[in-house]
Amino acid sequence: MTGMTANAGQGTLRNERRPNALTVDVEEYFQVAAFESYVARQQWESLPSRLENNTWRILELLARHEAHATFFVLGWVARRHPDLVRAIVAAGHELASHGMEHVRVTRQDPATFLADARDSRLLLEQVGGVAVRGYRASTYSIGKDNAWAFATLHAAGYVYSSSVYPIRHDLYGWPEAPRDPFWPSGVAGEGVVEIPVATLAVGGRRYPCGGGGFFRLYPYFFSRWAWRRLNEAEGRSGVFYFHPWELDPDQPRMPGLGWKSRLRHYLNLSRMEGRMTALLEDFRWERLDRVYAGVIAGGPG
């Protein structure tokens, strides 16, 4: 009985905290940007899939901590694992789009991108049986040089995007973008609203704290400090992301990778589940569409 009381108390304290948006980019380990030069699209069908088991591990982890998340799912995944998509919805999580085949927006023209974004939304809605309102670009590939993509997303039927990481990085990033949700159209309630991944502002500089490889690189005490500062000192909610393959230290090792690709993909995979467990215990996590419901409905960014 004592243990039950303690757990209930911890849950109460967590529910009183500022909510943050937990997001999962649902893609296979071999579809990541770091492998683009090493794994051809034609190889995907022949490589062993690890996605279903890894995503079920995430669903079980979230259920244990009474947390909900937004799952940005590839259309490619939805076609091959429709039952998994339906399980995500049945568990109370938000279903959102990650495009069809993990192609960066910087490599698509407006017409191609429109078809890709629209087709992935319609496919996910058909499989999941729910409306799909959110979109995340592959490798955060929307920035100042292709900001036309926001209007295209609106035309494709989306309400919000979470496709910007407002930092400087060699693969992605829009360091001049706002840290808070913003309306690319310049008018609140017009077009899609962009809800960027979380960053920390210290000494006039921005530091990534929104997940992915940085979360595996930093010691956990730094991530805990950063999110406490974000929630308490700055009074902000934030968006965090991770992938199913990051909880899979036993995944196949791809041959011929350069040192940078190996480092980015395999660093600290064995520590990821423990760190995610700590993060779920230390902070309050919800679906993106619930954390930012007011903004998505047309409120100020």
Rosetta blueprint (number, residue, H / E / L):
1 M L
2 T H
3 G H
4 M H
5 T H
6 A H
7 N H
8 A H
9 G H
10 Q H
11 G H
12 T H
13 L H
14 R H
15 N H
16 E L
17 R L
18 R L
19 P E
20 N E
21 A E
22 L E
23 T E
24 V E
25 D E
26 V E
27 E L
28 E L
29 Y H
30 F H
31 Q H
32 V L
33 A H
34 A H
35 F H
36 E L
37 S L
38 Y L
39 V L
40 A L
41 R H
42 Q H
43 Q H
44 W H
45 E H
46 S H
47 L L
48 P L
49 S L
50 R L
51 L H
52 E H
53 N H
54 N H
55 T H
56 W H
57 R H
58 I H
59 L H
60 E H
61 L H
62 L H
63 A H
64 R H
65 H L
66 E L
67 A L
68 H L
69 A L
70 T E
71 F E
72 F E
73 V E
74 L L
75 G H
76 W H
77 V H
78 A H
79 R H
80 R H
81 H L
82 P H
83 D H
84 L H
85 V H
86 R H
87 A H
88 I H
89 V H
90 A H
91 A L
92 G L
93 H L
94 E E
95 L E
96 A E
97 S E
98 H L
99 G L
100 M L
101 E L
102 H L
103 V L
104 R L
105 V H
106 T H
107 R H
108 Q L
109 D L
110 P H
111 A H
112 T H
113 F H
114 L H
115 A H
116 D H
117 A H
118 R H
119 D H
120 S H
121 R H
122 L H
123 L H
124 L H
125 E H
126 Q H
127 V H
128 G H
129 G L
130 V L
131 A L
132 V L
133 R L
134 G E
135 Y E
136 R L
137 A L
138 S H
139 T H
140 Y H
141 S L
142 I L
143 G L
144 K H
145 D H
146 N H
147 A L
148 W H
149 A H
150 F H
151 A H
152 T H
153 L H
154 H H
155 A H
156 A L
157 G L
158 Y L
159 V L
160 Y E
161 S E
162 S L
163 S L
164 V L
165 Y L
166 P L
167 I L
168 R L
169 H L
170 D L
171 L L
172 Y L
173 G L
174 W L
175 P L
176 E L
177 A L
178 P L
179 R L
180 D L
181 P L
182 F E
183 W L
184 P L
185 S L
186 G L
187 V L
188 A L
189 G L
190 E L
191 G L
192 V L
193 V E
194 E E
195 I L
196 P L
197 V L
198 A L
199 T E
200 L E
201 A E
202 V E
203 G L
204 G L
205 R E
206 R E
207 Y E
208 P E
209 C L
210 G L
211 G E
212 G L
213 G H
214 F H
215 F H
216 R H
217 L H
218 Y L
219 P L
220 Y H
221 F H
222 F H
223 S H
224 R H
225 W H
226 A H
227 W H
228 R H
229 R H
230 L H
231 N H
232 E H
233 A H
234 E L
235 G L
236 R L
237 S L
238 G L
239 V E
240 F E
241 Y E
242 F E
243 H L
244 P H
245 W H
246 E H
247 L H
248 D L
249 P L
250 D L
251 Q L
252 P L
253 R L
254 M L
255 P L
256 G L
257 L L
258 G L
259 W H
260 K H
261 S H
262 R H
263 L H
264 R H
265 H H
266 Y H
267 L L
268 N L
269 L H
270 S H
271 R H
272 M H
273 E H
274 G H
275 R H
276 M H
277 T H
278 A H
279 L H
280 L H
281 E H
282 D H
283 F L
284 R E
285 W E
286 E E
287 R L
288 L H
289 D H
290 R H
291 V H
292 Y L
293 A H
294 G H
295 V H
296 I H
297 A L
298 G L
299 G L
300 P L
301 G L
